[in-house]
């Protein structure tokens, strides 16, 4: 795992994503990206659109989504408008009448292996929609899992085997409220969902407020 602390972590994270996407297209003719939501995601997406990326050969999936109507303020999909104008975006089908069947269909359409997965870190140490205290969610043998309720709403989420199989992971976290969880994660606290993220081929981008006094590599 490589950790970067800077004044512009969203731009650095976007630069890493752009590099991985360009490399995937050069090597394999196409690129696959899975993205999370949250407060840190929009500036990263905005920065990503400023980089030279062969968007016609890129496809984007969601790491997780809240079960809410289209256009609802809670939906992560609202943050993907700019990306959807450049490339194909596969939104999680959280408005389907049969969510379990919809999750299976979404799983069937995933790439064999993502080129890169973007993740955030919650104030409680969650990532994707892996709730603290419920290890069966990330470790499920299903690629896409349903969460009956997490912070007020049901969710749909990729599971740890899918995230761990990606060729690379980019984690972005900012703000002082994230610092305790970042420190516990880097120390290997198994109680935190973020600790289930594979460390190899993972790049972490933090601002000074989120970074522990002595980041561990």
Long-range contacts (C-beta under 8 A, 24 or more apart in sequence): 1-199, 1-200, 1-202, 1-203, 1-204, 1-217, 2-202, 2-203, 2-204, 2-217, 3-186, 3-204, 3-206, 3-211, 3-215, 3-216, 3-217, 4-203, 4-204, 4-205, 4-206, 5-206, 5-207, 5-208, 5-211, 5-215, 6-205, 6-206, 6-207, 7-207, 7-208, 9-172, 9-173, 9-174, 9-205, 9-206, 9-207, 10-40, 10-43, 10-44, 10-47, 10-172, 10-174, 10-205, 11-44, 11-47, 12-205, 13-44, 13-47, 13-118, 13-170, 13-172, 13-203, 13-205, 14-44, 14-45, 14-47, 14-48, 14-50, 14-51, 15-47, 15-51, 16-116, 16-168, 16-170, 16-203, 16-205, 17-44, 17-48, 17-116, 17-118, 17-170, 18-48, 18-51, 18-52, 18-53, 20-115, 20-116, 20-167, 20-168, 20-170, 21-53, 21-54, 21-58, 21-115, 21-116, 22-52, 22-53, 22-54, 24-115, 24-116, 24-167, 25-54, 25-57, 25-58, 29-57, 30-57, 30-58, 30-59, 31-57, 31-58, 31-59, 31-115, 31-116, 32-58, 32-59, 32-60, 32-61, 32-111, 32-113, 32-114, 32-115, 32-116, 33-58, 33-59, 33-60, 33-61, 33-114, 33-115, 33-116, 33-117, 33-118, 34-60, 34-61, 34-62, 34-63, 34-114, 34-116, 34-117, 34-118, 34-158, 34-162, 34-163, 34-166, 35-60, 35-61, 35-62, 35-63, 35-80, 35-83, 35-117, 35-118, 36-62, 36-63, 36-64, 36-76, 36-118, 36-119, 36-120, 36-127, 36-128, 37-62, 37-64, 37-65, 37-76, 37-79, 37-120, 38-76, 38-120, 38-122, 40-120, 40-172, 40-173, 40-174, 41-76, 41-79, 41-118, 41-120, 41-172, 42-79, 44-118, 44-172, 45-79, 45-80, 45-82, 45-83, 46-82, 48-83, 49-82, 49-83, 49-86, 53-86, 55-86, 55-87, 56-87, 58-86, 58-87, 58-88, 59-87, 59-88, 59-89, 59-90, 59-111, 60-87, 60-88, 60-89, 60-90, 61-89, 61-90, 61-110, 61-111, 61-114, 61-158, 62-90, 62-91, 62-92, 63-117, 63-118, 63-119, 63-128, 63-157, 63-158, 63-163, 64-92, 64-128, 64-129, 64-155, 64-156, 64-157, 64-158, 65-91, 65-92, 65-94, 65-129, 65-155, 65-156, 65-157, 66-94, 66-153, 66-154, 66-155, 67-94, 67-95, 67-99, 67-153, 67-154, 67-155, 67-156, 68-94, 68-153, 69-95, 70-95, 74-153, 92-144, 92-156, 93-156, 94-156, 99-146, 99-154, 99-156, 100-146, 102-156, 103-142, 103-144, 103-145, 103-146, 103-156, 104-142, 104-144, 106-144, 106-156, 107-142, 107-143, 107-144, 110-143, 110-144, 110-158, 110-162, 113-165, 113-166, 113-167, 114-162, 114-163, 114-165, 114-166, 114-167, 115-166, 115-167, 115-168, 116-166, 116-167, 116-168, 116-169, 116-170, 117-158, 117-162, 117-163, 117-166, 117-168, 117-169, 117-170, 118-169, 118-170, 118-171, 118-172, 119-163, 119-169, 119-170, 119-171, 119-172, 119-194, 119-197, 120-171, 120-172, 120-173, 121-171, 121-173, 121-178, 121-181, 121-182, 121-185, 121-194, 122-181, 123-177, 123-178, 123-181, 124-181, 125-181, 125-184, 125-185, 125-189, 125-191, 125-192, 125-193, 125-194, 125-195, 126-150, 126-192, 126-193, 126-194, 127-171, 127-193, 127-194, 127-196, 127-197, 128-157, 128-158, 128-163, 128-193, 129-155, 129-156, 129-157, 130-157, 130-160, 130-193, 130-196, 131-193, 132-191, 132-192, 132-193, 133-191, 138-193, 138-196, 139-196, 160-196, 160-197, 163-197, 163-198, 164-197, 164-198, 166-201, 167-201, 168-201, 168-202, 168-203, 169-197, 169-198, 169-201, 169-202, 169-203, 170-202, 170-203, 170-205, 171-197, 171-202, 171-203, 171-204, 171-205, 172-204, 172-205, 173-204, 173-205, 173-206, 173-210, 174-206, 174-207, 174-209, 174-210, 175-207, 175-209, 175-210, 176-209, 176-210, 178-206, 178-209, 178-210, 179-209, 179-210, 179-211, 179-212, 182-206, 182-210, 182-211, 182-212, 183-212, 186-212, 186-215, 186-216, 187-216
